C-alpha cells in the first residue's frame, strides 16, 4: 500500500466547487478568456473563475510530468484537479490493475499534484456497456487498492446498477470501499439504460455531480459533441442547485462539473450555477459593481 504524502492535502471541508473539464477550448474566448490571451495564460485565467477543474484529456493520453508541474505553478493554493483515469482502465479495470505498469505511470505523473495538495480525486468513467448482467463491480477492486490512500470516484453509466435490489448492493460496494459515487445529470428516457439522477454520498469526504445535458435524442447520437450539445435552462439550473445543496449537507465537499462541453455551453452553465449557489468569483471579463 502506498504511503501518504508528507504534505497534507488541501482542505476540502465546507466547499462547493463548480468547474468544467477544459481550459483550452477556443470557444471559451469571450466567456472565460479575453480575446488574444496567450494559450499559456489560460489555466491561470481559468483559476480566477473556478477553484477546481477536471482533467479529461488524460482519458486519451496521460500528460507528461513537466506539464503537470507547470499546471501546479499556474494555479493558486487550494486549487484542485480531478484526474480522469485512462480509457484502458475504464474498459479493463481488472487487467490494468493487475499489470501495474499503467497504474505506476499514472501515480508518477500525478505526483506533482499530490505533493502540492492539488489532487482532488482520481476518477473513472465506466462505459455504458459495463452493466450488471455481464460485468462485476469487483473488477474495480485492484484499482481501489492501488490508488489508496487517495480519493477515488467512479461514474457508472448503466442504470442496471441502481435498479431494484441491485441499487443497495451497488451503494454498499461503494461505501465499504470508500469509493466516491459520481452522480449524473443526463436525459431521463424511459426504457433506456441511461443512469438516472441518484444523488448518493458514499464517502463523506466528497460528493460529485457531473452534468452531461438532457438531449432526448441521446441514444441515437454517436458523436460525443452532439450528445453534450445542450444548454441548460434557468429552471433546470435551479433544480440542479437544489440537488447540490442537498449533497453539501451530507459531504465535506461537493465537486460539480459542467460536462456539456460543446460550443461554450459548459462555462456558461458553470458560471450560472456558481451565481445560483452564491459562490461566484469575479473573473477578468467582469466589471466591478458600480
N, C-alpha and C positions, 0 to 999 in steps of 0.2 A: 504494500500500500504506500502511496506517495505521501511524504510528509508535507505539512502545511508550510507555506512560505513564511519566513521570519517576519515579513512586513504584513501587518494586519490589513485586510481588505477594507475598501471604503465602506462606511456605514450605510446600510440600506434602510434603517428604521424610519418609518413615517413618510416614506417617499412615494409619490405617484409620478412616474416618469413616462412621458409620451415622446415617441420618436418615430423614425422611419428607417428604411433599410438601405439607404444610399445617400451619399453626399456629392455624387459625381454627375448625376443626370443633367443634361443640358437644358431640359425643360424647366429646371428649378431656378434658372436665371430670371430675375424679376420677381420671384416669390421668396426665395431664401437668400439669393446672392445678387449683388449689383451686377449689372451687365458689364463685361470687361474684367471681372475679377479673375485673377490668375488661378489656374487649376490647383496649385499647391497651397492656396489660401482658403479653399472651400471647406475643409474639415474644421478649421479654426472658426470660420464664419458660421458653419452649421452649429457649433457648440455655443454660439451666442443665443440661439433659438431653443435648443434642446439639451438635456443633460445625459442622454444616452442614445445609442444607435445600434441597429442590428447589422452585423457583418454577414450579408447574404452571399457576397461573391465567393466566400470560402467554400460554398457548396460545390462550385465548379472547379475551383483551384485554390489551394492554400496559399496565402500570401507569404512573401519572404519575411524573415525576422527583421530585416532592415526596414521594410515597410511598416511593420508593427511598431518598431521602436520609434519611427517618425510620427506615427499616429499618437503615441503616448506623449511626445513632446508638443504636439499641436493642440492638445486638449487640456483643460484646467483640472485641478484636483477635484475628485468627486464625479467626474465624467465616466460613464460606464459603456463597455462594449459587450453586447450579447453575441457570442461566437457560434455561427452555424456550422455544424459538422458536415464533412464532405458527403457527396451523394453515395459513395461506396458504402458508407456506414448506414445510410438510410435503407439501401436495398439489401445489405447483408451485414447487419449489426453483429451477429454472432461470429461470422467468419473474419471480419476485420478486427474484432477484439482479440480473437484467438491468434491471429497473425502478428499482432502487436506493432508492426512497423509503422503503420499509418497513425496509430494512437501516439506513438513516441514522437513522430514528426509534429503532430498536432500540438502536443503539450510543449514541445520545444519552441514552436512558432509563437504560441500564446504566452510564453514565459514573461516577455516584457509587460504584458497587461497584468499578469498575476503579480509580478514584483511591484508594480506601481499601484496595486489595488484598484485597477480599472477593468477587471474582468467581472461582468455582471453574472452571466451564466453561459455555459455551453448549452446549445440546444440542437435537437434533432427533429427533422420533419419526415415522418414516415409517408411512403407513397400510398395513394388511395387504395391500391390492391392489397395492402397489408391489413387483412381482416381476420377475425377470429376463427373462421372456418378453415383457413389454410395456414395461418401463422400463429405463433405463440408470443406472448409478452416476455416470457423468459428468455427470448432471444436477445433481449436488451441487457441481461444481467452482466455479461462480460464488460460492456461499456460502462455500466453503472459502477462496477468495481474499479475499473482502471481510471476513471475520471474523478474518483474521490481525491481530496475532500471538497472539490469544487461543486457548486450548484450545477445541476443537470436537468434541463427541461425537455419534454418530449411532446410533440404535436402528432396526434393520431388523426387520420383523415377518413377513416371508415366508421360509419355510425354503428356498425355491429358491436363495437367495443362498449357502447353505452346503452345497448338495447336490453330491456327487461332485466333478468337476473345477472347478466354479464356486466352491467354497469357497476354494481358494488364490487364485484371481483376485480374489475379494472382499477377502480379507485383504491381498493385495498392494496393492489400491487404497487401503485404509486406511493401510497402512504408508508408502507413498510420499507420501501427503498429510499424514501425521502426524495423521490422524483418530483419535479415541478410540473403540474398539469398545465398544458397550454390550452386555454380556452380560445375559441374562434368565433368570429362573426362571418358567416357565409350565407349563401342563398338557402332559404328554407323551402325545399322542394319535396313534396310528398312522394314517397315511393323511391327516392334516390338514396344512395349510401353516403351522401354528404353529411359531415359531422354537424349536429345541431349545437346550439349555444348551451354549453354545460360549464357554468362558472364555478368550478370547484377550486378549493385551496388545499392542496395535498402536502405542501411543505410551508409552514407558517412564515418562513423567511421571505418567500417570493410568490406572488401571483402573476400570471402572464396572460395577456389577451392580444391576439393578432386579428386585424381587421382586413379581410380579403375582398370585401364588396359583396353585393347581393344580386348579381346578374341572374335573372331567372332562366337564361339560356345557357348557364354554366355547363351542364352535362354535354351539350352538343359542341362546345368550343374546344379546339385542340391547342390554340395558341395561348400561352400564359398571359401575354399582354392584353389580349382580348378578355380573358377571364377576369383580370384585375382592372379593367377599364370601367370604373364605377365611381361616381361622385355621390357621397352620402348627403342626404338632405338634412336640413336643420332638425327636423323631428327625429330622424334616425340617430343623429349625434346626441340629442338629448337622451334618448333611450340608452345609448352606449355609455354616456356619462353616469347614468344611474347604476348600470352594471359595474362600472369601475369603482364607484364609491362603495358599493356593497362588498366588492372584493377587498378593498382597502381596509374595511372594518375587520377582516379576518387575517390579514397578512401584514408583515412589517413593511413590505414594499410591493408596488404593482408596476409592471412594465407593460405599456400599451404601445403597440406598433401598428401604424397605418401601412398596410401592405397592398393597398390599391394603387400600385406603383406606375400604372400607365399615365402618360401625359404628366400633368402637375397635380394629380388628384391626391397623392399621398401627403405632400407637405401642407396642402390646403386643409386636408382632413385633420392632420395632427395639430396645426395651429388653431383651428376652430375648436378642437376638443380641449386643448390647453385652456383656452379662454373660458369654456364652459366649466372646467374644473377649478378655475381660479388659480392656475399655476403658470399663466402666460409670462414669457420673458420678452423683453424688448430687443429685437434684432436690429441689424444695421439699416433695414429698409423702412423702419417705423419711426415716425417723428414723435418727439416728446409731446406730452399733453400740454395744451395751451394754458 
